[in-house]
């Protein structure tokens, strides 16, 4: 049975504050550790991308690889991986 005590506002806030990278990862069932492994970086580095502490410094080939992993194209990757908060 679904929890009907959850405020629609809280649900909306949770959805809008989530990182675009996290949303794409969730659609593909990817973890930070999996992305880190694929790009030879630490899980903390991927976490920093998500939190907006750093931006990915990837080659064009790696941007295409990331887009492919996330099930999108390079032109549809978010400009900023951090949430809009």
LINRANOR-V498140 format. One record per residue. N is the residue number from 0. PSI is psi in degrees with one decimal (999 if undefined). NEAR is the number of other C-alpha atoms within 10 Angstrom. Layout:
{{N & PSI & NEAR} {N & PSI & NEAR}}
This chain:
{{0 & 134.7 & 3} {1 & 148.1 & 5} {2 & 111.5 & 6} {3 & 1.1 & 7} {4 & -0.8 & 6} {5 & 126.7 & 9} {6 & 133.0 & 10} {7 & -31.2 & 10} {8 & -41.8 & 9} {9 & -39.9 & 10} {10 & -45.5 & 10} {11 & -42.9 & 10} {12 & -41.0 & 12} {13 & -39.6 & 10} {14 & -40.1 & 13} {15 & -22.2 & 13} {16 & -3.6 & 12} {17 & 140.3 & 17} {18 & 139.6 & 21} {19 & -34.2 & 20} {20 & -41.2 & 20} {21 & -40.6 & 20} {22 & -45.9 & 15} {23 & -40.3 & 18} {24 & -42.6 & 18} {25 & -38.4 & 12} {26 & -30.5 & 10} {27 & -2.3 & 12} {28 & 29.7 & 11} {29 & 147.9 & 15} {30 & 164.9 & 14} {31 & -39.7 & 17} {32 & -38.3 & 16} {33 & -43.9 & 15} {34 & -42.7 & 19} {35 & -44.5 & 16} {36 & -43.2 & 13} {37 & -26.0 & 12} {38 & 4.5 & 14} {39 & 33.7 & 10} {40 & 171.1 & 12} {41 & 160.4 & 15} {42 & -34.2 & 16} {43 & -34.8 & 12} {44 & -45.3 & 19} {45 & -39.9 & 25} {46 & -40.0 & 17} {47 & -35.9 & 16} {48 & -45.7 & 19} {49 & -39.3 & 22} {50 & -0.9 & 17} {51 & 12.8 & 16} {52 & -34.0 & 12} {53 & 163.4 & 14} {54 & 147.9 & 16} {55 & 134.9 & 15} {56 & 86.1 & 9} {57 & 152.3 & 12} {58 & 164.9 & 9} {59 & -39.2 & 10} {60 & -43.1 & 9} {61 & -33.8 & 15} {62 & -41.4 & 17} {63 & -40.6 & 17} {64 & -44.1 & 18} {65 & -45.5 & 19} {66 & -43.9 & 18} {67 & -45.1 & 12} {68 & -37.7 & 16} {69 & 0.8 & 22} {70 & 34.7 & 15} {71 & -171.9 & 14} {72 & 162.0 & 14} {73 & -35.1 & 16} {74 & -12.0 & 10} {75 & 2.6 & 9} {76 & 144.9 & 18} {77 & 145.9 & 13} {78 & -37.2 & 9} {79 & 129.4 & 16} {80 & -16.3 & 23} {81 & 159.5 & 22} {82 & 163.7 & 16} {83 & 11.2 & 11} {84 & 999 & 8}}
